[in-house]
Amino acid sequence: MNEQNADGKSKEIPLTPRDLKVLGALETWGVLGLGQLHGIVSGKGVSAAEKTRLFFDETDRRDYWRWFSKRLTVLAQDAYIKAHFFINHPKIFTLAEKGHEILKRRGLARMQGYRDSIEESMVDHEMKVSAAGLVMSQLLGLTVRTERERFQWMGRGGRGPSPERGISDLWIVDNLQPKAIEVEMHQKSEKRYEEIFEAYRRRMPDGGAVLYLTAWPSGVRCILTHAQTFRAPFIYACSLADFRGSAGRAPFESATVEDGPIILAPRGAREALAAR
């Protein structure tokens, strides 16, 4: 419980720069776990392998007794963030109204709205999207835009209507080759892939690519087979397990022999290649 002033009103706990970083991350990504938030605020001395472990929200028992876990509990008790509990998932967090108001008052808010809830059926997908985006942005230094940043999100997690049906989970801003990222947890029907690929064919900028991260064993083969069937050379695929194991550097394979794989290089390495 909050301490109270002499007039009976609750005292606000003083927020640290690290606390504000937590609030900002939840505004951007929407839903994050303890490990992911810990990875975001941890220092530069943490290895890429350890950061990747945290970004995929892999925690062990000792993580839950860290000071950081206790601090998140305090932020939740003081209504800056919300903690969510599901039977088959570790505890996850979203932003709360009070936390978003603090960001706006301090000129740190990036959106008009925020997400404060999630259906249990969406937890696996949303957590994997956040994991992939954090690896790309935090470890590889890529400029990544979330679905939330590309739509107008209203209060309580709603969003305005999309001018195009279907938007990628993530978007890599790259003048040389912009990339849409799709995190695919389960296989869709062949007809659905045909519709999705055709939608991308119409709206992707010249030279753009769609990169699929697949979570089931035959996912890469499935995506590339459909890409070949529907003549979609801009489609690439990589397994989520390989992406995680390589800290984001595993190749995204193409269905066409002529096109080699795409490897997400850190910003400095990509600029050096372009200058050759």
C-alpha positions as a LaTeX table, in Angstrom:
\begin{tabular}{lrrr}
\hline
Residue & $x$ (\AA) & $y$ (\AA) & $z$ (\AA) \\
\hline
Met1 & 0.00 & 0.00 & 0.00 \\
Asn2 & 1.09 & 3.58 & $-0.58$ \\
Glu3 & 2.16 & 5.75 & 2.32 \\
Gln4 & $-0.13$ & 8.70 & 3.02 \\
Asn5 & 0.45 & 12.38 & 3.55 \\
Ala6 & $-0.93$ & 14.22 & 6.59 \\
Asp7 & $-4.06$ & 15.10 & 4.59 \\
Gly8 & $-4.76$ & 11.43 & 3.96 \\
Lys9 & $-3.77$ & 11.45 & 0.27 \\
Ser10 & $-1.47$ & 8.74 & $-1.05$ \\
Lys11 & 2.15 & 9.66 & $-1.63$ \\
Glu12 & 3.56 & 9.01 & $-5.09$ \\
Ile13 & 6.75 & 7.01 & $-5.07$ \\
Pro14 & 9.67 & 8.85 & $-6.70$ \\
Leu15 & 10.28 & 7.38 & $-10.15$ \\
Thr16 & 13.82 & 6.63 & $-11.27$ \\
Pro17 & 15.13 & 6.82 & $-14.87$ \\
Arg18 & 14.94 & 3.03 & $-14.89$ \\
Asp19 & 11.26 & 3.14 & $-13.87$ \\
Leu20 & 10.52 & 5.55 & $-16.72$ \\
Lys21 & 12.33 & 3.21 & $-19.11$ \\
Val22 & 10.00 & 0.41 & $-17.98$ \\
Leu23 & 6.93 & 2.60 & $-18.55$ \\
Gly24 & 8.17 & 3.65 & $-21.98$ \\
Ala25 & 8.90 & 0.07 & $-23.01$ \\
Leu26 & 5.41 & $-1.04$ & $-22.01$ \\
Glu27 & 3.88 & 1.83 & $-23.97$ \\
Thr28 & 5.82 & 0.77 & $-27.09$ \\
Trp29 & 5.59 & $-3.03$ & $-26.90$ \\
Gly30 & 2.26 & $-3.30$ & $-25.10$ \\
Val31 & 2.88 & $-6.56$ & $-23.23$ \\
Leu32 & 6.18 & $-7.63$ & $-21.67$ \\
Gly33 & 7.35 & $-10.23$ & $-19.16$ \\
Leu34 & 9.73 & $-9.94$ & $-16.23$ \\
Gly35 & 12.66 & $-11.28$ & $-18.23$ \\
Gln36 & 12.01 & $-8.94$ & $-21.15$ \\
Leu37 & 11.81 & $-5.86$ & $-18.93$ \\
His38 & 14.93 & $-6.94$ & $-17.08$ \\
Gly39 & 16.75 & $-7.33$ & $-20.40$ \\
Ile40 & 15.67 & $-3.84$ & $-21.49$ \\
Val41 & 16.99 & $-2.11$ & $-18.36$ \\
Ser42 & 20.11 & $-4.26$ & $-17.84$ \\
Gly43 & 23.53 & $-2.76$ & $-18.50$ \\
Lys44 & 25.95 & $-3.17$ & $-21.39$ \\
Gly45 & 27.95 & $-5.87$ & $-19.61$ \\
Val46 & 25.31 & $-8.52$ & $-20.30$ \\
Ser47 & 26.21 & $-10.92$ & $-23.13$ \\
Ala48 & 24.16 & $-11.23$ & $-26.32$ \\
Ala49 & 23.23 & $-14.80$ & $-25.35$ \\
Glu50 & 21.98 & $-13.69$ & $-21.94$ \\
Lys51 & 20.11 & $-10.72$ & $-23.42$ \\
Thr52 & 18.43 & $-13.04$ & $-25.92$ \\
Arg53 & 17.42 & $-15.39$ & $-23.11$ \\
Leu54 & 15.82 & $-12.50$ & $-21.27$ \\
Phe55 & 14.17 & $-11.03$ & $-24.38$ \\
Phe56 & 12.50 & $-14.41$ & $-24.92$ \\
Asp57 & 11.35 & $-14.09$ & $-21.30$ \\
Glu58 & 13.24 & $-17.14$ & $-20.11$ \\
Thr59 & 13.69 & $-16.76$ & $-16.37$ \\
Asp60 & 14.77 & $-19.06$ & $-13.61$ \\
Arg61 & 13.77 & $-18.97$ & $-9.95$ \\
Arg62 & 16.51 & $-16.55$ & $-8.90$ \\
Asp63 & 15.24 & $-13.96$ & $-11.38$ \\
Tyr64 & 12.02 & $-13.68$ & $-9.42$ \\
Trp65 & 13.84 & $-12.70$ & $-6.24$ \\
Arg66 & 15.90 & $-9.95$ & $-7.81$ \\
Trp67 & 15.45 & $-6.35$ & $-6.72$ \\
Phe68 & 14.02 & $-5.63$ & $-10.15$ \\
Ser69 & 11.13 & $-8.04$ & $-9.67$ \\
Lys70 & 10.36 & $-6.36$ & $-6.36$ \\
Arg71 & 10.47 & $-2.95$ & $-8.03$ \\
Leu72 & 7.94 & $-4.06$ & $-10.64$ \\
Thr73 & 5.69 & $-5.20$ & $-7.80$ \\
Val74 & 5.93 & $-1.72$ & $-6.26$ \\
Leu75 & 5.11 & $-0.07$ & $-9.61$ \\
Ala76 & 2.09 & $-2.35$ & $-9.96$ \\
Gln77 & 0.91 & $-1.69$ & $-6.41$ \\
Asp78 & 1.13 & 2.05 & $-7.09$ \\
Ala79 & $-0.88$ & 1.60 & $-10.33$ \\
Tyr80 & 1.82 & 2.71 & $-12.78$ \\
Ile81 & 1.70 & $-0.70$ & $-14.45$ \\
Lys82 & $-0.59$ & $-3.74$ & $-14.35$ \\
Ala83 & 0.43 & $-7.32$ & $-13.58$ \\
His84 & $-1.48$ & $-10.12$ & $-15.35$ \\
Phe85 & $-1.61$ & $-13.75$ & $-14.26$ \\
Phe86 & $-2.50$ & $-16.67$ & $-16.51$ \\
Ile87 & $-2.48$ & $-20.35$ & $-15.62$ \\
Asn88 & $-0.13$ & $-21.43$ & $-18.42$ \\
His89 & 2.12 & $-18.36$ & $-18.57$ \\
Pro90 & 4.53 & $-16.49$ & $-16.30$ \\
Lys91 & 3.41 & $-13.13$ & $-14.97$ \\
Ile92 & 3.28 & $-10.40$ & $-17.63$ \\
Phe93 & 2.88 & $-6.63$ & $-17.45$ \\
Thr94 & 1.08 & $-3.86$ & $-19.30$ \\
Leu95 & 1.01 & $-0.10$ & $-18.81$ \\
Ala96 & $-1.66$ & 1.49 & $-16.61$ \\
Glu97 & $-3.38$ & 4.85 & $-16.97$ \\
Lys98 & $-1.30$ & 6.44 & $-14.23$ \\
Gly99 & 1.91 & 5.29 & $-15.90$ \\
His100 & 0.86 & 6.69 & $-19.27$ \\
Glu101 & $-0.11$ & 10.00 & $-17.68$ \\
Ile102 & 3.37 & 10.27 & $-16.15$ \\
Leu103 & 4.94 & 9.70 & $-19.58$ \\
Lys104 & 2.73 & 12.39 & $-21.10$ \\
Arg105 & 3.45 & 14.90 & $-18.31$ \\
Arg106 & 7.17 & 14.43 & $-18.76$ \\
Gly107 & 7.07 & 14.63 & $-22.55$ \\
Leu108 & 8.11 & 10.98 & $-22.94$ \\
Ala109 & 4.89 & 9.50 & $-24.36$ \\
Arg110 & 5.05 & 8.31 & $-27.97$ \\
Met111 & 1.38 & 7.39 & $-28.40$ \\
Gln112 & $-1.99$ & 8.79 & $-27.50$ \\
Gly113 & $-3.23$ & 5.48 & $-26.14$ \\
Tyr114 & $-1.81$ & 2.44 & $-24.38$ \\
Arg115 & $-2.56$ & $-1.23$ & $-23.94$ \\
Asp116 & $-3.67$ & $-2.42$ & $-20.52$ \\
Ser117 & $-5.12$ & $-5.88$ & $-21.23$ \\
Ile118 & $-4.62$ & $-9.00$ & $-23.31$ \\
Glu119 & $-6.57$ & $-12.17$ & $-24.02$ \\
Glu120 & $-4.83$ & $-15.34$ & $-22.85$ \\
Ser121 & $-5.11$ & $-16.80$ & $-26.36$ \\
Met122 & $-2.86$ & $-13.99$ & $-27.65$ \\
Val123 & $-0.16$ & $-14.14$ & $-24.99$ \\
Asp124 & 2.19 & $-16.57$ & $-26.78$ \\
His125 & 2.08 & $-14.63$ & $-30.05$ \\
Glu126 & 2.44 & $-11.17$ & $-28.51$ \\
Met127 & 5.34 & $-12.24$ & $-26.30$ \\
Lys128 & 7.18 & $-13.77$ & $-29.26$ \\
Val129 & 6.61 & $-10.63$ & $-31.33$ \\
Ser130 & 8.09 & $-8.54$ & $-28.52$ \\
Ala131 & 11.00 & $-10.98$ & $-28.20$ \\
Ala132 & 11.85 & $-10.77$ & $-31.90$ \\
Gly133 & 11.52 & $-7.00$ & $-31.93$ \\
Leu134 & 13.72 & $-6.58$ & $-28.87$ \\
Val135 & 16.47 & $-8.75$ & $-30.36$ \\
Met136 & 16.33 & $-6.78$ & $-33.62$ \\
Ser137 & 16.30 & $-3.36$ & $-31.98$ \\
Gln138 & 18.33 & $-3.86$ & $-28.80$ \\
Leu139 & 20.96 & $-6.32$ & $-30.04$ \\
Leu140 & 21.18 & $-5.59$ & $-33.77$ \\
Gly141 & 20.53 & $-1.86$ & $-33.54$ \\
Leu142 & 17.83 & $-1.96$ & $-36.21$ \\
Thr143 & 15.05 & 0.63 & $-36.34$ \\
Val144 & 11.94 & $-1.43$ & $-35.60$ \\
Arg145 & 8.37 & $-0.19$ & $-35.55$ \\
Thr146 & 5.67 & $-2.15$ & $-33.74$ \\
Glu147 & 2.12 & $-2.66$ & $-34.92$ \\
Arg148 & 1.07 & $-0.29$ & $-32.14$ \\
Glu149 & 3.29 & 2.49 & $-33.44$ \\
Arg150 & 1.86 & 2.21 & $-36.96$ \\
Phe151 & $-1.79$ & 2.42 & $-35.92$ \\
Gln152 & $-3.68$ & 4.91 & $-33.81$ \\
Trp153 & $-4.17$ & 3.11 & $-30.51$ \\
Met154 & $-6.91$ & 4.42 & $-28.26$ \\
Gly155 & $-7.37$ & 3.98 & $-24.52$ \\
Arg156 & $-7.53$ & 0.48 & $-22.99$ \\
Gly157 & $-5.63$ & $-1.08$ & $-25.87$ \\
Gly158 & $-8.05$ & $-0.53$ & $-28.75$ \\
Arg159 & $-6.91$ & 0.64 & $-32.15$ \\
Gly160 & $-8.44$ & 2.61 & $-34.97$ \\
Pro161 & $-9.48$ & 1.03 & $-38.27$ \\
Ser162 & $-6.71$ & 0.04 & $-40.64$ \\
Pro163 & $-6.61$ & 1.49 & $-44.17$ \\
Glu164 & $-5.24$ & $-1.88$ & $-45.30$ \\
Arg165 & $-6.46$ & $-5.21$ & $-44.00$ \\
Gly166 & $-3.58$ & $-6.92$ & $-42.32$ \\
Ile167 & $-0.41$ & $-5.28$ & $-41.03$ \\
Ser168 & 2.85 & $-6.99$ & $-40.20$ \\
Asp169 & 3.74 & $-7.70$ & $-36.59$ \\
Leu170 & 6.91 & $-5.61$ & $-36.95$ \\
Trp171 & 8.47 & $-3.34$ & $-39.55$ \\
Ile172 & 12.20 & $-2.74$ & $-40.03$ \\
Val173 & 12.88 & 0.75 & $-41.33$ \\
Asp174 & 15.67 & 0.42 & $-43.92$ \\
Asn175 & 16.23 & 2.70 & $-46.91$ \\
Leu176 & 18.03 & $-0.08$ & $-48.76$ \\
Gln177 & 15.44 & $-2.81$ & $-48.13$ \\
Pro178 & 12.45 & $-2.22$ & $-45.82$ \\
Lys179 & 11.26 & $-5.41$ & $-44.19$ \\
Ala180 & 7.93 & $-6.59$ & $-42.80$ \\
Ile181 & 8.27 & $-9.17$ & $-40.01$ \\
Glu182 & 5.59 & $-11.82$ & $-39.47$ \\
Val183 & 5.78 & $-14.02$ & $-36.37$ \\
Glu184 & 3.86 & $-17.15$ & $-37.35$ \\
Met185 & 2.94 & $-19.39$ & $-34.43$ \\
His186 & 0.71 & $-21.79$ & $-36.41$ \\
Gln187 & 0.18 & $-22.78$ & $-40.01$ \\
Lys188 & $-2.61$ & $-21.05$ & $-41.95$ \\
Ser189 & $-4.56$ & $-22.42$ & $-44.90$ \\
Glu190 & $-3.09$ & $-22.25$ & $-48.39$ \\
Lys191 & $-5.85$ & $-19.83$ & $-49.44$ \\
Arg192 & $-5.02$ & $-17.50$ & $-46.56$ \\
Tyr193 & $-1.34$ & $-17.38$ & $-47.54$ \\
Glu194 & $-2.34$ & $-16.59$ & $-51.11$ \\
Glu195 & $-4.40$ & $-13.63$ & $-49.84$ \\
Ile196 & $-1.65$ & $-12.39$ & $-47.54$ \\
Phe197 & 1.08 & $-12.62$ & $-50.19$ \\
Glu198 & $-1.11$ & $-10.79$ & $-52.70$ \\
Ala199 & $-1.79$ & $-8.02$ & $-50.18$ \\
Tyr200 & 1.95 & $-7.62$ & $-49.64$ \\
Arg201 & 2.57 & $-7.65$ & $-53.39$ \\
Arg202 & 0.26 & $-4.64$ & $-53.73$ \\
Arg203 & 1.53 & $-2.54$ & $-50.84$ \\
Met204 & 5.21 & $-3.38$ & $-50.28$ \\
Pro205 & 7.63 & $-0.71$ & $-51.55$ \\
Asp206 & 10.01 & $-1.66$ & $-54.37$ \\
Gly207 & 12.80 & $-3.88$ & $-53.09$ \\
Gly208 & 10.99 & $-4.66$ & $-49.85$ \\
Ala209 & 10.89 & $-8.10$ & $-48.27$ \\
Val210 & 8.58 & $-10.02$ & $-45.93$ \\
Leu211 & 10.43 & $-12.10$ & $-43.32$ \\
Tyr212 & 8.56 & $-14.92$ & $-41.60$ \\
Leu213 & 9.63 & $-16.30$ & $-38.23$ \\
Thr214 & 7.96 & $-19.71$ & $-37.81$ \\
Ala215 & 7.34 & $-21.54$ & $-34.55$ \\
Trp216 & 6.42 & $-25.06$ & $-35.75$ \\
Pro217 & 8.96 & $-27.68$ & $-36.96$ \\
Ser218 & 8.17 & $-27.58$ & $-40.70$ \\
Gly219 & 7.32 & $-23.88$ & $-40.74$ \\
Val220 & 10.14 & $-22.66$ & $-42.97$ \\
Arg221 & 9.45 & $-25.31$ & $-45.61$ \\
Cys222 & 5.72 & $-24.56$ & $-45.45$ \\
Ile223 & 6.15 & $-20.80$ & $-45.98$ \\
Leu224 & 8.69 & $-21.19$ & $-48.79$ \\
Thr225 & 6.56 & $-23.80$ & $-50.57$ \\
His226 & 3.62 & $-21.40$ & $-50.59$ \\
Ala227 & 5.89 & $-18.55$ & $-51.69$ \\
Gln228 & 7.02 & $-20.64$ & $-54.66$ \\
Thr229 & 3.46 & $-21.71$ & $-55.50$ \\
Phe230 & 2.17 & $-18.15$ & $-55.50$ \\
Arg231 & 5.27 & $-16.64$ & $-57.14$ \\
Ala232 & 6.18 & $-14.41$ & $-54.22$ \\
Pro233 & 9.97 & $-14.01$ & $-54.34$ \\
Phe234 & 9.83 & $-11.29$ & $-51.68$ \\
Ile235 & 8.92 & $-13.89$ & $-49.02$ \\
Tyr236 & 11.70 & $-15.24$ & $-46.77$ \\
Ala237 & 11.55 & $-17.55$ & $-43.75$ \\
Cys238 & 13.57 & $-18.53$ & $-40.70$ \\
Ser239 & 12.64 & $-20.71$ & $-37.74$ \\
Leu240 & 12.07 & $-18.87$ & $-34.48$ \\
Ala241 & 14.34 & $-21.40$ & $-32.76$ \\
Asp242 & 17.25 & $-20.62$ & $-35.12$ \\
Phe243 & 16.63 & $-16.89$ & $-34.77$ \\
Arg244 & 16.78 & $-17.19$ & $-31.00$ \\
Gly245 & 19.80 & $-19.48$ & $-30.99$ \\
Ser246 & 21.80 & $-17.08$ & $-33.16$ \\
Ala247 & 20.74 & $-13.90$ & $-31.32$ \\
Gly248 & 18.95 & $-12.73$ & $-34.46$ \\
Arg249 & 21.66 & $-13.51$ & $-37.02$ \\
Ala250 & 20.27 & $-16.73$ & $-38.54$ \\
Pro251 & 19.57 & $-16.49$ & $-42.29$ \\
Phe252 & 16.08 & $-15.97$ & $-43.66$ \\
Glu253 & 15.91 & $-18.31$ & $-46.64$ \\
Ser254 & 14.31 & $-17.57$ & $-50.00$ \\
Ala255 & 12.17 & $-19.86$ & $-52.14$ \\
Thr256 & 14.06 & $-18.83$ & $-55.29$ \\
Val257 & 17.51 & $-20.07$ & $-56.24$ \\
Glu258 & 18.54 & $-16.67$ & $-57.60$ \\
Asp259 & 17.96 & $-14.84$ & $-54.35$ \\
Gly260 & 20.30 & $-15.59$ & $-51.49$ \\
Pro261 & 19.27 & $-15.48$ & $-47.85$ \\
Ile262 & 18.76 & $-12.30$ & $-45.86$ \\
Ile263 & 20.80 & $-11.93$ & $-42.69$ \\
Leu264 & 19.90 & $-9.15$ & $-40.30$ \\
Ala265 & 23.20 & $-7.38$ & $-39.69$ \\
Pro266 & 23.83 & $-4.70$ & $-37.06$ \\
Arg267 & 23.48 & $-1.15$ & $-38.38$ \\
Gly268 & 27.24 & $-0.49$ & $-38.63$ \\
Ala269 & 27.94 & $-3.69$ & $-40.57$ \\
Arg270 & 25.06 & $-3.01$ & $-42.96$ \\
Glu271 & 26.28 & 0.50 & $-43.72$ \\
Ala272 & 29.79 & $-0.80$ & $-44.35$ \\
Leu273 & 28.49 & $-3.33$ & $-46.88$ \\
Ala274 & 26.45 & $-0.66$ & $-48.66$ \\
Ala275 & 29.53 & 1.56 & $-48.97$ \\
Arg276 & 31.56 & $-1.08$ & $-50.82$ \\
\hline
\end{tabular}
